[in-house]
Amino acid sequence: MAFKPQTPYLAVDGIVKVFDERGNFKGIVLIKRKNPPVGYALPGGFVEVGETVEEAVIREMKEAVGLDFQIERILGVFSKPDRDPRFHTVSIVFVGKAIGTPEAGSDAKEAMVFKLEEIPWDKLVFDHKEILKKFLGIL
């Protein structure tokens, strides 16, 4: 019997900066999760076999919030073994932009745009508080 290594799940998350048609910044997208753990989260999901992480984040943003996500940069790789209470998950977090209004899809109950000063810090799940603080430069 061959050794079969166990590895963490690979995920992507997106910090979606939303702009209106005139280029005015509206805020960032958070979803209200309908599956445990419940609370607010960055939209994201798992990388599928055969796709790049860049393809995965673009697909996940379309599936989760219905927006065409334009990648600007990678914020970082988040890999603490306990960052997801379900199982060990490594997430590559991308920052990018989109135009339009998000609509809930996949495991999202709601998808909303939050102004940066209105982020519901105490209701964020996973390690998304840490991720958003790094994004905002306050970590």
C-alpha positions, 0 to 999 in steps of 0.5 A: 500500500502506497503512502498517501499524504494528508494535506490541508484544503486549498481555498481562495478568498476575495476582498472585493472593492466595489465601485459604481459606474463612475469609478466611485468607491462604495465599499467591500463585499461581505457575505452573511453565511448560511452554513456553519460557521454562521456570521459575516465572511469574505466571499471565497471557496475551494480551488478545484482540481485543474484550475489555478488559484487566479481562476478559482478566485474569479470563479468563486466571486462570480458564484458567491456574489455575482460580480466580475472580479478583477484581480489587483494583487495577493494580500497574503496566504493564511494557513493557521491550522485552526483558522477554519473550525471545520478542517485545516484550510489554507487560503490565498487572499486576493484584493481586486475590484468589481463594478455593480451590486453583489447578489448572494449565491452559493453558500451566501444568505446575503451579499452586502457592500460595507463601507470600511468604517461599517465593517461588522468586526464582532460578527466576522467568522474564520480569521477574516478579522485578521485578514481585513486588518492586514488589508487596512494596514491596522494589524 
